[in-house]
Amino acid sequence: MLYLHSSAGAYGADRQLALIATGLDPARYRPVVLLAQDGPLVGELREAGVETEVVPLAVLRRSEISAGGLARLGLRIATTTGLARRPDVALVHSNTSVTLSGALAARRAGVPHVWHVREIYTERTWPAYRRVLGTADSLPCVSAAVRAQFPERSPAVVVGDGVAILGPPANPQPPVAGGPLVCVVLGRISPWKGQAVLLRAIAQVPGTIAVVAGDAWSGQEHREVELRDLASGLGIADRVRFVGFVADPRSLYAASSVVVVPSTRPDPLPNAALEAAAAGCCVVASAHGGLTEIVRDGETGLLVAPDDPAALAGALRRLAGDPGLRSRLARAAADDVGRRYAPGLLLERVQDLYDRLLTARS
């Protein structure tokens, strides 16, 4: 199985790739991974015995949406079409829908192509790009919200992610002191991940602490500066902790009162919500996208109106005043998410998909 992936970090899609590549049944499949850049994932996969290389894959990024950028993408696609020609490759699996090199490589090698869709698109160009994705033999979608982007008669199927981080924290940390509620938000710092929404919300809930875990994309470092300026402008700089990227977030889950996922636009299936719920955290999330599939409002967490600091503040005040509710929601979430998003289920579904595709091709 030849995997192509657009990054090499330790965020959601990276961890899902590691989960799949290291969890395959060795009697049936052997993974080979090609990554578009160097990073922590390279060492993690190699340490696990997975053959891994860094190659200049074509990856569709917003910064490439220009005449020059598209020309560079075209060149990379042309120079990587031979990736799947090694005789032992039976199938190509592009792990994100922005990884472009796999489609033509699989076609030229005459092997099935799986294009994993981990994104929800809002751009005007989506109808055209949807037709490109439809050339794949299968389009596993991480949630029903992602699947809904495609016509009913398409190769798109729902294959939910698995919880990639389980167990107690490797380095337990004491809870963050200073307030009745410690609210942790994890993920890339960007406007749509909603860190600013959380800051505006805690400004309305005195004493509450916000912990912002994650960093910005390369070239977008000004996003963190803007958040720090916002905290100062709101008068809450002393109640906001910026801790950067945390490789093992279990210590943060253990230290949190609430994990907040305040995405301002539909999030496909954020791993932060999956992992936090499985770790027994109380999760408060925006009521759209794949989050509504992870969190059952009032049963396994709370859902609030997206991009609405007042609504989020109301939920946080409710949880601050009712520790028993926090505990009940957290216990229910751990049971529910741990069962529905078990790693074994993901591996079973992915390998069954491979079996079907390879049988049909033969």
Sequence and secondary structure as in RCSB ss.txt:
>XXXX:A:sequence
MLYLHSSAGAYGADRQLALIATGLDPARYRPVVLLAQDGPLVGELREAGVETEVVPLAVLRRSEISAGGLARLGL
RIATTTGLARRPDVALVHSNTSVTLSGALAARRAGVPHVWHVREIYTERTWPAYRRVLGTADSLPCVSAAVRAQF
PERSPAVVVGDGVAILGPPANPQPPVAGGPLVCVVLGRISPWKGQAVLLRAIAQVPGTIAVVAGDAWSGQEHREV
ELRDLASGLGIADRVRFVGFVADPRSLYAASSVVVVPSTRPDPLPNAALEAAAAGCCVVASAHGGLTEIVRDGET
GLLVAPDDPAALAGALRRLAGDPGLRSRLARAAADDVGRRYAPGLLLERVQDLYDRLLTARS
>XXXX:A:secstr
 EEEES  SSSHHHHHHHHHHHHS TTT   EEEESS SHHHHHHHHTT EEEE    B  GGG SHHHHHHHHH
HHHHTTTGGGSTT   EEESSTTB HHHHHHHHHT  EEE B     STTHHHHHHHHTTSSBEEESSHHHHTTS
 SSSSEEE        SS SS      SSS EEEEES   GGGTHHHHHHHHTTSTT EEEEE    TT THHHH
HHHHHHHHHT GGGEEEEE  S THHHHHH SEEEE  SS  S  HHHHHHHHTT EEEEESSTTHHHH  BTTT
BEEE TT HHHHHHHHHHHHT HHHHHHHHHHHHHHHHHHT HHHHHHHHHHHHHHHHHHH 
